[in-house]
Amino acid sequence: MAKKNVQPYEKSSKLSLWEIITNNFIGGLAWALGATIGLSIIFTILGMVAKNVNLVPVVGSFVSQVINFILATNPHLGK
């Protein structure tokens, strides 16, 4: 079996520094756009489910209790 001439990535890459930076920037933008669209879809579905399950009054009363507790223990926050 013959040995393959394996070179480190830095030496075998033919891309210039500008091309590497551009490719990584475009890849980052694509990742951010995909994450934003994906999360908006997930939050939309969760909102529709919460609307149909009538979960909002339960969560609203819980948040109200938390806010009242915080204001009772820290009166300077309510000013």
Residue pairs with C-beta under 8 A, 6 or more apart in sequence:
13 20
15 23
49 55
50 56
50 59
70 77
71 77
71 78
